[in-house]
Amino acid sequence: MTNRLSNWIKVFSDCDIPVLYTSKHRIYELQRNEQDITVTVLSEIARQDPGFSISLLRHAGRSTKKEITTLSHAISLISIPLVIKMLSDLPVLEKVLDKNTTAKILKIYAHQYQIASMAREWSVLRKESENNEVFTASLNRGLFRFLLYIVDPDKADELEKIYLSPDENHKNKEKELLGFHVDEIAQAVAQNWQLPELIRESYSGKHHNPKITGIRLATEFMHQIVSLSSVHYPDEIINRIAAYIRTPINQTPGKINWIIIQSIRNSQQYLPYQPLLQLMMSYSPSIEKVPEVKTVIHTQKDKALSHYIKLLRSNNSISTTRGLIEIAVTAMNECIGFSRVIFMSFDSNEKYLKMHLQKINKDLPDLKQLSISLELNKLFNQLLKKEQALCINSKNQHKFSNLLPSPLRPMRTNATIVLKSFYVNKTIAGCFFVDHGQTGKSLTSNELQSFKSICKELKAAIESAIIKRKSAKRAA
């Protein structure tokens, strides 16, 4: 099989590529109302299932002479009814392969999803068009690694050992194992299947397309993380990424980690992202850089806010959720200057919000007894349905004031109140309430941005602490 590229093409072309159970189950559920099945919905399923994704691109490439660019484009060329039938007919990954092999393929899927998300976000930062084209190419560029598990699991295991080794000589070892470099085989398969041009061309270092540069750089970067199990990146690769995404070098690691955290939050729960998330949380500089202050003089509040951000990022394994929330609430009160800062926790059994922590100036009434039933309060019922923020100000007070419980209503006609539902691991945890109390001070854009930044840091800190506590329990 290794003496000719044509042999590799044939062995992959002859195999049925399995799809995830969740993909089949979702399409089965959607078929109850076929109007819900759109190109957008099918594309979203394919984006989180590289097996389904590459099957779509292969089928479209074989059936049309048109150049395919994205998953949506491929589905449009095939037609929705045929895509549904194809998804229904393909084998289920979890049934045709043993649990051990399935787990290995899921790791590769998660890896490819991270690369695709990274490349797309970099493309956005560069203000390039066709970001979905970049995502499609990045997601499917690594087809060889998971397809090899389907046709030859033993050889796939040997290749993964080479891939995960920090040895820089892995290219030569690939050729010893397979007869060719992985990129050579993958490019031959991609050309035979008429996959999108960005995939075909991305296997060659001889190109002048900045989108391909981003795809290859994202692939190299994620290989760096996975093979070394480290987020302490070499200066050389950070310098190249910084130049590519046009970001200052000192901000680039934080920007990269923030992108990875966001893609993990947007990925399916079944993808094994926990090890990567733990790595991101262990990175000391930051997950997201606080915006630079242009003035040379830093106020005492700036320094204090930086101190509280560092506390949230401190990776203290004994940090409790309540302790982390208390840090955030204190920062909002002391550093941003809100007169009332309240965090209400959500009781999923009783369906109500209950006072959890508060920082209120001495001249304002205490709110310890505050509780809000979602069944009786339409405003909070809607607010908690997804992660979102609501700003109540002088222009819209007439719409919302009467929907707030009496203790939380604006104290002045020109007052600004911010409500924000707070989610942890995609599950509602509670709600923040902040305002400037009886003062006539208006909410500034910097205050709102600082408030949102603290909420993001708090979320990351709580999710990291939960993972570490679970890991500690398993180790025990």
C-alpha positions as CSV (number, residue, x, y, z in Angstrom):
1,M,0.0,0.0,0.0
2,T,2.9,2.4,0.6
3,N,4.8,2.1,-2.7
4,R,2.4,4.4,-4.7
5,L,0.2,7.4,-3.9
6,S,-2.5,5.8,-6.1
7,N,-2.7,2.9,-3.5
8,W,-3.3,5.4,-0.7
9,I,-6.0,7.2,-2.8
10,K,-7.8,3.9,-3.5
11,V,-7.8,2.7,0.1
12,F,-9.3,5.9,1.4
13,S,-11.7,6.3,-1.5
14,D,-13.1,2.8,-0.9
15,C,-13.9,3.4,2.8
16,D,-17.1,4.7,4.2
17,I,-16.3,7.6,6.5
18,P,-18.3,7.2,9.8
19,V,-20.1,10.1,11.4
20,L,-20.8,10.9,15.0
21,Y,-23.9,9.6,16.7
22,T,-24.8,13.1,17.8
23,S,-25.0,14.2,14.1
24,K,-27.4,11.4,13.2
25,H,-29.5,11.9,16.3
26,R,-29.8,15.7,15.7
27,I,-30.9,15.2,12.0
28,Y,-33.4,12.5,13.2
29,E,-34.9,15.1,15.7
30,L,-35.0,17.8,13.0
31,Q,-36.8,15.5,10.6
32,R,-39.9,15.9,12.7
33,N,-40.3,19.3,11.2
34,E,-38.4,19.4,7.9
35,Q,-38.7,23.2,7.6
36,D,-36.1,23.4,10.4
37,I,-33.5,21.6,8.2
38,T,-31.7,24.4,6.4
39,V,-28.2,24.7,4.8
40,T,-27.2,26.7,7.9
41,V,-28.3,24.0,10.3
42,L,-26.6,21.2,8.3
43,S,-23.4,23.3,8.0
44,E,-23.3,23.8,11.8
45,I,-23.7,20.0,12.3
46,A,-20.8,19.4,9.8
47,R,-18.6,22.0,11.4
48,Q,-18.5,19.9,14.6
49,D,-18.2,16.5,12.9
50,P,-15.1,16.3,10.6
51,G,-16.2,12.9,9.4
52,F,-19.5,14.3,8.1
53,S,-17.7,17.3,6.9
54,I,-15.1,15.5,4.7
55,S,-17.9,13.1,3.5
56,L,-19.8,16.2,2.2
57,L,-16.8,17.7,0.5
58,R,-15.8,14.3,-1.1
59,H,-19.3,13.7,-2.4
60,A,-19.6,17.3,-3.8
61,G,-16.2,17.1,-5.4
62,R,-17.0,13.9,-7.2
63,S,-20.4,15.1,-8.4
64,T,-19.6,18.6,-9.7
65,K,-16.9,20.4,-11.7
66,K,-17.5,23.6,-9.8
67,E,-14.9,24.7,-7.3
68,I,-16.1,24.1,-3.8
69,T,-15.3,26.7,-1.2
70,T,-17.3,26.1,2.1
71,L,-19.5,23.4,3.7
72,S,-22.5,25.5,2.9
73,H,-21.5,25.6,-0.7
74,A,-21.1,21.8,-0.8
75,I,-24.5,21.3,0.8
76,S,-26.1,23.6,-1.7
77,L,-24.5,21.8,-4.6
78,I,-25.6,18.3,-3.3
79,S,-29.1,19.5,-2.2
80,I,-30.6,19.2,1.3
81,P,-32.6,16.0,0.6
82,L,-29.5,14.2,-0.6
83,V,-27.4,15.4,2.2
84,I,-30.0,14.2,4.7
85,K,-30.0,10.8,3.0
86,M,-26.2,10.7,2.9
87,L,-26.0,11.4,6.6
88,S,-28.7,8.8,7.4
89,D,-26.8,6.1,5.3
90,L,-23.3,6.7,6.7
91,P,-22.1,4.4,9.5
92,V,-21.9,5.7,13.1
93,L,-18.4,6.2,14.4
94,E,-19.2,4.9,17.9
95,K,-20.7,1.7,16.5
96,V,-18.2,0.6,13.9
97,L,-15.1,1.3,15.9
98,D,-14.1,0.2,19.4
99,K,-14.2,2.7,22.3
100,N,-10.4,3.1,22.4
101,T,-10.2,4.0,18.7
102,T,-13.2,6.2,18.9
103,A,-11.7,8.2,21.8
104,K,-8.5,8.7,19.7
105,I,-10.5,10.0,16.7
106,L,-12.5,12.4,19.0
107,K,-9.2,13.8,20.2
108,I,-8.2,14.5,16.6
109,Y,-11.6,16.0,15.9
110,A,-11.2,18.4,18.8
111,H,-7.7,19.2,17.6
112,Q,-8.9,20.0,14.1
113,Y,-11.8,22.1,15.5
114,Q,-9.4,24.2,17.5
115,I,-7.1,24.7,14.4
116,A,-10.1,25.7,12.3
117,S,-11.4,28.2,15.0
118,M,-8.0,29.6,15.4
119,A,-7.4,30.1,11.6
120,R,-10.9,31.7,11.2
121,E,-10.4,34.2,14.1
122,W,-7.0,35.1,12.7
123,S,-8.6,35.8,9.4
124,V,-11.2,38.0,11.1
125,L,-8.4,39.9,12.9
126,R,-6.7,40.5,9.5
127,K,-10.1,41.8,8.2
128,E,-10.1,39.2,5.4
129,S,-13.2,38.0,3.6
130,E,-14.4,34.4,3.3
131,N,-13.7,33.4,6.9
132,N,-15.9,30.3,6.5
133,E,-13.7,29.2,3.6
134,V,-10.7,29.3,5.9
135,F,-12.6,27.4,8.6
136,T,-13.7,24.6,6.1
137,A,-10.1,24.2,4.8
138,S,-8.6,24.1,8.3
139,L,-11.1,21.7,9.7
140,N,-10.6,19.2,6.9
141,R,-6.9,19.6,6.2
142,G,-6.1,17.0,8.8
143,L,-8.3,14.3,7.2
144,F,-5.4,11.8,6.9
145,R,-4.9,11.3,10.7
146,F,-8.5,10.2,11.5
147,L,-9.0,8.4,8.2
148,L,-5.9,6.3,8.9
149,Y,-7.6,5.1,12.1
150,I,-10.5,3.8,10.0
151,V,-8.4,1.8,7.5
152,D,-5.3,0.9,9.6
153,P,-5.6,1.6,13.4
154,D,-2.2,0.1,14.2
155,K,-0.4,2.3,11.7
156,A,-2.5,5.3,12.9
157,D,-1.2,4.7,16.5
158,E,2.4,4.7,15.3
159,L,1.8,7.9,13.3
160,E,0.2,9.6,16.4
161,K,3.3,8.7,18.5
162,I,5.4,10.4,15.8
163,Y,3.1,13.4,15.7
164,L,3.0,13.8,19.4
165,S,6.7,13.5,19.8
166,P,8.6,16.8,20.3
167,D,11.2,15.4,18.0
168,E,11.7,17.8,15.1
169,N,12.6,14.9,12.8
170,H,9.0,13.6,12.7
171,K,8.8,14.3,8.9
172,N,11.4,11.7,8.1
173,K,9.8,9.2,10.5
174,E,6.5,9.7,8.7
175,K,8.1,8.8,5.5
176,E,9.7,5.7,7.0
177,L,6.3,4.5,8.3
178,L,4.1,5.4,5.3
179,G,6.4,5.5,2.3
180,F,5.6,9.2,1.9
181,H,5.2,12.3,4.0
182,V,1.7,12.8,5.4
183,D,1.3,16.0,3.5
184,E,2.2,14.3,0.2
185,I,-0.4,11.5,0.7
186,A,-3.1,14.0,2.0
187,Q,-2.5,16.3,-1.0
188,A,-2.9,13.4,-3.4
189,V,-6.2,12.3,-1.8
190,A,-7.4,15.9,-1.7
191,Q,-6.7,16.4,-5.4
192,N,-8.4,13.1,-6.4
193,W,-11.5,14.0,-4.4
194,Q,-11.5,17.6,-5.8
195,L,-11.6,19.1,-2.3
196,P,-11.6,22.9,-1.9
197,E,-8.5,24.6,-3.4
198,L,-7.4,26.0,0.0
199,I,-7.1,22.4,1.3
200,R,-5.3,21.1,-1.7
201,E,-2.8,24.0,-1.8
202,S,-2.3,24.1,2.0
203,Y,-0.1,20.9,1.9
204,S,2.6,22.7,-0.1
205,G,4.9,25.3,1.4
206,K,5.3,26.9,-2.0
207,H,2.4,29.3,-2.0
208,H,1.6,33.0,-1.8
209,N,-1.9,32.9,-0.4
210,P,-2.0,34.6,3.1
211,K,-5.1,32.4,4.0
212,I,-3.0,29.3,3.5
213,T,-0.2,30.9,5.6
214,G,-2.7,31.3,8.4
215,I,-4.0,27.7,8.1
216,R,-0.4,26.2,8.1
217,L,0.6,28.5,11.0
218,A,-2.5,27.5,13.1
219,T,-1.7,23.9,12.4
220,E,1.9,24.3,13.4
221,F,0.9,26.2,16.5
222,M,-1.6,23.6,17.7
223,H,1.0,20.9,17.1
224,Q,3.3,22.8,19.3
225,I,0.8,22.9,22.2
226,V,-0.3,19.2,21.8
227,S,3.1,17.7,21.3
228,L,4.8,19.6,24.2
229,S,1.7,19.8,26.4
230,S,2.7,23.4,27.1
231,V,1.3,26.9,26.5
232,H,4.7,28.5,27.1
233,Y,5.3,29.3,23.5
234,P,8.7,29.9,21.9
235,D,9.4,33.5,20.9
236,E,10.0,32.5,17.3
237,I,6.4,31.2,16.7
238,I,4.8,34.1,18.7
239,N,6.7,36.6,16.6
240,R,5.4,35.0,13.4
241,I,1.9,34.9,14.6
242,A,2.0,38.5,15.9
243,A,3.2,39.7,12.5
244,Y,0.5,37.7,10.8
245,I,-2.5,38.8,12.9
246,R,-1.1,42.3,13.2
247,T,-1.1,42.3,17.0
248,P,1.7,43.6,19.4
249,I,4.0,40.8,20.4
250,N,3.3,41.2,24.1
251,Q,-0.5,40.9,23.6
252,T,-0.3,37.9,21.2
253,P,-0.2,35.0,23.7
254,G,-3.2,36.3,25.6
255,K,-5.1,36.9,22.3
256,I,-4.3,33.3,21.2
257,N,-5.4,31.8,24.5
258,W,-8.7,33.8,24.5
259,I,-9.5,32.5,21.0
260,I,-8.9,28.9,22.2
261,I,-11.1,29.4,25.3
262,Q,-13.9,30.8,23.2
263,S,-13.7,27.9,20.7
264,I,-13.9,25.4,23.6
265,R,-17.0,27.1,24.9
266,N,-18.6,27.0,21.5
267,S,-17.7,23.3,20.8
268,Q,-19.8,20.3,21.5
269,Q,-19.8,19.0,25.1
270,Y,-18.6,15.5,23.9
271,L,-15.4,16.7,22.4
272,P,-12.5,16.0,24.8
273,Y,-11.3,19.6,25.3
274,Q,-10.6,19.4,29.1
275,P,-6.8,18.8,28.8
276,L,-6.5,21.7,26.5
277,L,-8.6,23.9,28.7
278,Q,-6.4,23.0,31.7
279,L,-3.4,24.1,29.8
280,M,-5.0,27.4,28.9
281,M,-5.9,28.1,32.5
282,S,-2.3,27.4,33.6
283,Y,-0.9,30.1,31.4
284,S,0.1,32.9,33.8
285,P,0.1,36.0,31.7
286,S,-3.6,35.9,30.8
287,I,-6.4,34.4,28.8
288,E,-7.5,37.8,27.6
289,K,-5.3,40.9,27.8
290,V,-6.8,43.9,29.6
291,P,-7.0,46.8,27.1
292,E,-3.9,49.0,27.2
293,V,-4.2,52.3,29.0
294,K,-2.9,55.0,26.6
295,T,-2.0,57.5,29.4
296,V,1.3,57.2,31.2
297,I,-0.2,57.9,34.6
298,H,-2.1,55.0,36.1
299,T,-4.7,55.8,38.7
300,Q,-5.0,53.9,42.0
301,K,-8.2,52.3,40.7
302,D,-6.3,51.0,37.6
303,K,-3.7,49.3,39.8
304,A,-6.4,47.9,42.1
305,L,-8.3,46.4,39.2
306,S,-5.1,44.8,37.9
307,H,-4.6,43.3,41.3
308,Y,-8.1,41.7,41.4
309,I,-7.7,40.4,37.8
310,K,-4.4,38.8,38.9
311,L,-6.3,37.2,41.9
312,L,-8.8,35.7,39.5
313,R,-6.0,34.4,37.3
314,S,-3.9,33.1,40.2
315,N,-4.8,29.4,39.5
316,N,-5.3,28.7,43.2
317,S,-6.5,25.2,43.3
318,I,-8.4,25.7,46.6
319,S,-10.4,28.7,45.2
320,T,-14.1,28.2,45.9
321,T,-16.7,29.5,43.5
322,R,-18.0,31.9,46.2
323,G,-14.5,33.2,46.9
324,L,-14.0,33.9,43.2
325,I,-17.3,35.7,42.9
326,E,-16.4,37.8,46.0
327,I,-13.2,38.9,44.3
328,A,-15.2,40.0,41.2
329,V,-17.9,41.8,43.2
330,T,-15.3,43.7,45.2
331,A,-13.5,44.7,42.1
332,M,-16.7,46.1,40.6
333,N,-17.4,48.1,43.7
334,E,-13.9,49.4,44.6
335,C,-12.3,49.7,41.1
336,I,-15.2,50.5,38.8
337,G,-17.0,52.5,41.4
338,F,-20.5,51.0,41.3
339,S,-22.5,51.9,44.4
340,R,-24.5,48.7,44.3
341,V,-23.0,45.4,43.1
342,I,-25.2,42.3,43.6
343,F,-24.7,38.7,42.5
344,M,-27.9,36.6,42.7
345,S,-27.4,32.8,42.4
346,F,-29.9,30.7,40.4
347,D,-31.8,27.8,42.1
348,S,-32.7,25.4,39.3
349,N,-35.1,23.4,41.4
350,E,-37.1,26.3,42.7
351,K,-36.6,28.5,39.6
352,Y,-35.7,31.7,41.5
353,L,-32.8,34.0,42.0
354,K,-31.5,34.5,45.6
355,M,-29.1,37.0,47.0
356,H,-25.7,35.4,47.1
357,L,-23.2,38.3,47.5
358,Q,-23.5,42.1,47.6
359,K,-21.3,45.2,47.9
360,I,-23.4,48.2,48.7
361,N,-22.4,51.6,49.9
362,K,-23.2,52.4,53.5
363,D,-25.9,55.0,52.7
364,L,-28.0,52.5,50.7
365,P,-30.4,49.9,52.0
366,D,-29.3,46.3,52.5
367,L,-30.7,43.7,50.1
368,K,-29.9,40.4,52.0
369,Q,-33.5,39.3,51.8
370,L,-33.8,39.8,48.0
371,S,-35.2,36.9,46.0
372,I,-36.9,36.8,42.6
373,S,-39.2,34.1,41.3
374,L,-38.7,33.6,37.5
375,E,-42.3,32.4,37.2
376,L,-43.5,35.8,38.5
377,N,-40.9,38.1,36.9
378,K,-41.0,38.2,33.1
379,L,-37.9,40.4,32.8
380,F,-35.5,38.0,34.7
381,N,-37.2,35.0,33.1
382,Q,-36.2,36.3,29.6
383,L,-32.8,37.6,30.8
384,L,-31.7,34.2,32.1
385,K,-32.6,32.2,29.0
386,K,-29.2,32.9,27.5
387,E,-26.0,34.8,28.4
388,Q,-26.7,38.4,27.8
389,A,-26.6,41.9,29.3
390,L,-29.4,44.5,29.6
391,C,-28.6,48.2,30.1
392,I,-31.5,50.2,31.6
393,N,-31.1,53.9,31.3
394,S,-33.1,57.2,31.2
395,K,-34.3,56.4,27.6
396,N,-35.8,53.0,28.4
397,Q,-36.6,53.2,32.1
398,H,-40.3,53.5,31.3
399,K,-40.2,50.0,29.7
400,F,-38.3,48.2,32.4
401,S,-38.6,49.9,35.8
402,N,-41.9,48.4,36.7
403,L,-40.6,44.9,35.8
404,L,-37.8,45.2,38.4
405,P,-38.5,44.3,42.1
406,S,-38.9,47.4,44.1
407,P,-35.5,47.3,45.8
408,L,-33.7,47.2,42.4
409,R,-35.6,50.0,40.7
410,P,-33.6,53.1,39.5
411,M,-33.0,55.6,42.3
412,R,-32.8,58.6,39.9
413,T,-34.5,59.4,36.6
414,N,-31.1,59.6,34.9
415,A,-29.8,56.4,36.5
416,T,-28.2,53.5,34.6
417,I,-28.6,49.9,35.7
418,V,-26.8,46.9,34.1
419,L,-28.2,43.4,34.5
420,K,-26.2,40.4,33.2
421,S,-27.0,36.8,33.2
422,F,-24.0,34.7,34.2
423,Y,-23.3,31.2,32.7
424,V,-20.7,28.7,33.7
425,N,-20.0,25.8,31.4
426,K,-23.0,26.8,29.3
427,T,-25.3,26.5,32.4
428,I,-27.0,29.4,34.1
429,A,-25.3,30.2,37.4
430,G,-26.9,33.5,38.4
431,C,-27.2,37.2,37.6
432,F,-25.2,40.4,38.2
433,F,-26.9,43.8,39.0
434,V,-24.8,46.9,39.1
435,D,-25.6,50.7,39.3
436,H,-24.3,54.0,40.7
437,G,-27.1,54.2,43.4
438,Q,-28.3,57.6,44.3
439,T,-25.4,59.5,42.6
440,G,-26.0,61.4,39.4
441,K,-23.0,59.7,37.8
442,S,-23.6,58.3,34.3
443,L,-22.2,55.0,33.2
444,T,-19.2,55.4,30.9
445,S,-18.1,53.0,28.1
446,N,-14.9,52.3,30.0
447,E,-16.8,51.2,33.1
448,L,-19.1,49.0,31.0
449,Q,-16.0,47.4,29.3
450,S,-14.3,46.8,32.7
451,F,-17.5,45.2,34.0
452,K,-17.7,42.8,31.1
453,S,-13.9,42.0,31.4
454,I,-14.3,41.1,35.1
455,C,-17.3,38.8,34.2
456,K,-15.2,37.1,31.5
457,E,-12.2,36.6,33.9
458,L,-14.6,35.3,36.6
459,K,-16.1,32.8,34.2
460,A,-12.7,31.5,33.2
461,A,-11.5,31.3,36.8
462,I,-14.6,29.3,37.9
463,E,-14.4,26.9,35.0
464,S,-10.7,26.3,35.7
465,A,-11.3,25.7,39.4
466,I,-14.1,23.2,38.6
467,I,-11.8,21.3,36.3
468,K,-9.0,21.2,38.8
469,R,-11.3,20.0,41.6
470,K,-12.6,17.2,39.4
471,S,-9.0,16.3,38.4
472,A,-8.0,16.2,42.1
473,K,-10.9,13.9,43.0
474,R,-10.0,11.5,40.1
475,A,-6.4,11.5,41.3
476,A,-7.5,10.8,44.8
